[in-house]
Amino acid sequence: LDLMENEEVHAILGPKWSSQAKFVIDLGEKAQVPIISFSATSPSLSPTQSHYFVRTAYDDSSQVGALAAVVQAYGWREITLVYEDTEYGNGLVPYLVDAFQEVDARISYRSVIPLFTENIDIVKELNNLLTRQTRVFLVHMTAGIGSRFFALARDAGMMSEEFAWIVTDGLSSLLDPFISKSLDSMQGVLGVRPHVPLSESRRNFEERWRKLYAERNPHDEIADLSLFGLWAYDTVTALALAERWHGILQ
């Protein structure tokens, strides 16, 4: 708040997580400073509710039609929903319920995982899921807890052909940069994510990014840019252009 009121901040880029966004958006509203986020995707955070919140990414509700289409295509009628207990995780639930109803499917059980839970507690919940009849799971989690969850699910023998797993774009959009260990535990998982066409400008940007990354991190393996990385670049570029035009107009 001190930065907003006393340091003449023109805009704030962030925060990273939906769970942090509501508090920061409220501060931006009070200080009349725009909050611009490319990663706070929960539909419960609506730019229409605040004149000072700008989201430069799709909100999570945009993917429920695609998720319902996957469920319908395979003829599944009951799904277990597994999601993290955060603003991000909870915000999508009502949209999923409505989307599945439209394709004659339903969420038969909700498994809510605390964000900072211990591995032993995740294992207990996986054992609980094994006692239930449904073998189709939709997982809505961020990368940190999601990669842990799937590693433990693999160890519990739940990644076999007997089970079907779907993930939302919170995980699928970050699969490319994941380390191989995380990918190994998610073989066979279906995911949806927004599509960004491979244009000439995108190819040029990614080439420049890889070159710069290699120069600054010569000992690291170069991972592909995630969707959020592309959105971050577009957001910073738009903010810089806005600041430039603001100066010209003044």
C-alpha positions in Angstrom: 0.0 0.0 0.0 2.9 2.3 0.8 4.3 1.7 -2.8 0.9 2.6 -4.3 0.3 5.7 -2.3 3.8 7.2 -1.7 6.1 5.9 -4.5 3.9 7.0 -7.5 3.5 3.5 -8.8 1.4 3.6 -12.0 0.5 -0.1 -12.1 1.3 -3.4 -10.4 2.0 -6.5 -12.5 0.7 -9.6 -10.5 0.1 -11.2 -8.2 1.0 -14.7 -9.4 -1.8 -16.7 -7.7 -5.6 -16.2 -7.6 -5.5 -16.8 -3.9 -3.4 -13.6 -3.5 -5.2 -11.5 -6.0 -8.4 -10.5 -4.2 -6.4 -8.8 -1.4 -4.2 -7.0 -3.9 -7.1 -6.0 -6.1 -8.8 -4.4 -3.0 -5.7 -2.4 -2.3 -5.5 -1.3 -5.9 -9.1 -0.2 -5.8 -8.4 1.9 -2.7 -5.2 3.5 -4.1 -6.6 3.8 -7.6 -3.7 1.8 -9.1 -4.3 -0.8 -11.8 -3.6 -4.4 -10.9 -2.6 -6.3 -14.1 -2.4 -10.1 -13.9 -1.6 -12.8 -16.5 -1.9 -15.7 -14.1 -4.8 -15.0 -11.7 -7.3 -17.1 -13.6 -10.1 -17.9 -11.1 -13.5 -16.8 -12.5 -14.4 -15.6 -9.0 -12.0 -12.7 -9.7 -14.0 -10.5 -12.2 -12.6 -7.4 -13.8 -16.3 -6.2 -14.0 -16.2 -5.9 -10.2 -13.2 -3.6 -10.1 -12.3 -0.8 -12.4 -8.6 -1.3 -11.4 -8.2 -5.1 -12.2 -7.1 -6.1 -15.7 -6.7 -9.8 -16.5 -4.7 -10.5 -19.6 -5.4 -14.3 -19.7 -8.5 -16.4 -20.1 -10.3 -17.1 -16.9 -10.7 -20.8 -15.9 -14.4 -21.0 -16.8 -13.5 -20.7 -20.5 -12.3 -24.3 -20.5 -15.3 -26.0 -19.0 -17.0 -26.6 -22.4 -13.9 -28.4 -23.7 -13.7 -30.5 -20.5 -17.4 -31.4 -20.9 -16.8 -32.4 -24.5 -14.0 -34.8 -23.5 -16.3 -36.4 -20.9 -19.1 -36.7 -23.4 -16.8 -38.1 -26.1 -15.8 -41.0 -23.9 -19.3 -41.6 -22.6 -18.4 -41.0 -19.0 -21.4 -40.3 -16.7 -19.7 -39.9 -13.3 -16.5 -38.0 -12.5 -14.6 -37.5 -9.3 -13.4 -33.9 -9.0 -10.0 -33.4 -7.3 -9.0 -29.8 -6.6 -6.9 -27.7 -4.4 -8.6 -25.8 -1.5 -7.8 -22.2 -2.7 -9.5 -19.4 -4.5 -8.1 -20.9 -7.7 -9.4 -24.4 -7.0 -12.8 -23.5 -5.6 -13.7 -20.9 -8.2 -14.2 -23.3 -11.1 -16.4 -25.8 -9.3 -19.9 -24.3 -10.0 -19.0 -23.9 -13.7 -17.9 -27.5 -14.0 -21.2 -28.7 -12.3 -23.2 -26.8 -14.9 -21.1 -27.9 -17.9 -21.3 -31.6 -16.9 -25.1 -31.4 -16.4 -25.4 -30.2 -20.0 -23.8 -33.5 -21.3 -25.7 -35.7 -18.8 -22.7 -36.3 -16.5 -22.3 -35.4 -12.9 -19.6 -34.9 -10.2 -20.1 -37.9 -8.0 -17.5 -37.0 -5.4 -15.4 -33.9 -4.6 -11.9 -34.4 -3.2 -10.5 -31.2 -1.8 -6.8 -31.1 -1.2 -5.3 -28.3 1.1 -2.5 -26.5 -0.8 0.2 -27.1 1.8 -0.8 -30.6 2.8 1.7 -33.3 3.6 2.3 -36.2 1.2 1.0 -38.7 3.8 -2.4 -36.9 3.8 -2.5 -37.0 0.0 -1.8 -40.7 0.1 -4.7 -41.1 2.6 -7.0 -39.4 0.2 -5.8 -41.5 -2.7 -6.6 -44.6 -0.7 -10.1 -43.1 0.0 -10.6 -42.6 -3.8 -9.6 -46.2 -4.4 -12.5 -47.4 -2.3 -15.0 -45.5 -4.5 -16.6 -46.9 -7.6 -15.7 -44.0 -10.0 -12.5 -44.4 -11.9 -12.7 -41.1 -13.9 -10.9 -38.2 -12.2 -10.7 -34.5 -13.1 -7.8 -32.7 -11.4 -7.8 -28.9 -11.1 -4.6 -27.9 -9.4 -1.6 -25.6 -9.8 1.8 -27.1 -10.8 3.4 -27.5 -7.4 0.8 -29.6 -5.7 -0.4 -31.1 -8.9 3.0 -32.7 -9.7 3.2 -34.1 -6.2 -0.3 -35.5 -6.4 0.4 -37.4 -9.6 3.7 -38.8 -8.4 1.9 -40.2 -5.4 -1.0 -41.4 -7.5 1.5 -43.3 -9.7 3.1 -44.9 -6.6 -0.4 -45.9 -5.5 -0.9 -47.8 -8.7 -3.6 -45.4 -10.0 -2.1 -44.5 -13.3 -2.9 -47.8 -15.0 -5.4 -48.3 -17.8 -8.1 -49.0 -15.2 -8.2 -45.2 -14.4 -8.9 -42.1 -16.5 -7.4 -38.8 -15.6 -8.2 -35.3 -17.0 -6.4 -32.1 -16.0 -7.4 -28.5 -16.4 -5.0 -25.9 -18.0 -3.4 -25.0 -14.7 -1.4 -28.2 -15.2 -1.6 -28.8 -18.9 -0.3 -25.3 -19.8 2.8 -26.0 -17.7 3.6 -29.5 -18.9 6.3 -28.5 -21.5 8.7 -26.9 -18.9 8.1 -29.7 -16.3 11.1 -31.8 -15.4 11.0 -35.3 -16.8 10.2 -36.8 -13.4 6.9 -35.0 -13.3 6.0 -35.9 -16.8 6.8 -39.6 -16.2 4.1 -39.7 -13.5 1.5 -38.2 -15.8 1.7 -40.5 -18.8 -1.8 -41.1 -20.3 -3.4 -38.0 -18.7 -5.7 -36.0 -20.9 -5.5 -32.2 -20.7 -7.0 -29.1 -22.2 -5.4 -25.7 -22.7 -5.8 -22.6 -24.8 -4.2 -22.7 -28.2 -1.7 -20.0 -29.4 -1.0 -20.2 -33.1 2.6 -20.6 -34.1 3.1 -17.3 -35.9 6.3 -15.7 -37.2 6.4 -13.2 -34.4 6.0 -16.0 -31.8 8.8 -18.0 -33.4 11.1 -14.9 -33.4 10.3 -14.1 -29.8 10.9 -17.7 -28.6 14.3 -17.8 -30.5 15.4 -14.6 -28.8 14.2 -15.9 -25.4 16.1 -19.2 -25.7 19.3 -17.3 -26.7 19.0 -14.9 -23.8 18.2 -17.7 -21.3 21.2 -19.7 -22.5 23.5 -16.7 -22.0 22.3 -16.1 -18.5 21.9 -19.7 -17.4 24.6 -21.6 -19.3 24.4 -24.7 -17.1 20.6 -25.1 -17.2 18.6 -27.1 -19.6 16.4 -24.8 -21.8 12.7 -25.5 -21.4 10.0 -24.5 -23.7 8.1 -21.4 -22.8 4.7 -22.1 -21.2 1.5 -20.4 -22.2 1.8 -18.2 -19.0 5.3 -17.2 -20.2 3.8 -15.9 -23.5 1.0 -14.1 -21.6 3.6 -12.6 -19.3 5.6 -11.2 -22.2 2.5 -9.8 -23.9 1.4 -8.2 -20.6 4.7 -6.5 -20.0 4.9 -5.3 -23.6 1.4 -3.8 -23.4 2.2 -2.1 -20.1 5.4 -0.6 -21.5 3.5 0.7 -24.6 0.8 2.2 -22.4 3.4 4.0 -20.3 5.1 5.3 -23.4 1.8 6.6 -24.9 0.9 8.1 -21.6 4.1 10.1 -21.6 3.6 11.2 -25.2 0.0 12.3 -24.6 1.1 14.3 -21.5 
